[in-house]
Amino acid sequence: MRYEPNLKHKSAAPGRRGSRCPKDADAISLLDSSIPHRQKRYATDGRRAYCAQCHDGARDLWHGYPVNWNEVPPSIVNDWVAAGVVARRTVRQGNRRTR
């Protein structure tokens, strides 16, 4: 599994579809620590949530982008909260901003 940015994505904007990861995000570490769910993988830096998708299965290349907390499967969010990776408050505040 290797990270490769998608240059078609736009500059980072919270909750904006097709956004690139912010410059301070460590995309490679996020991909390495991501949790698979169906065809996607999800990760967090403790403040924001990210999703990764495979765009070249033959070479196992993935690109990622920020997502709203309500786009992350609840079971993954609950596991992160239980493990102390992210605070429930962070998730609630993030969900409030997207309404």
Phi, psi and omega in degrees: 000122180230145179272136174216117182295151177261112185289349177285340181290151182273170176302154184300132174211122184308125176075001181274124180300140178078021181275145173281159176295147176299156183299332181275359179278135177268087187302322182293315178295321178298316178296317181297328182262005185289158181248127180286144174208111185056236183268001184240173175228145182236144180214164175217152173257011181095344179240323184232160178251148181225154176233144177234145177229144177281127178246357175210091183296327181295323180255003179054050179259135183236149170233155183227168182200155178288146177228162173286153182301327181287355176270347179276134179306133183305326180296324179289315178301315180298320178296318179297318180296314181298325181276354180079015180286326179218147179275142178304324179300319179299317180295313180299315180295320178296322179290325179295323181292338184269355182278000000 
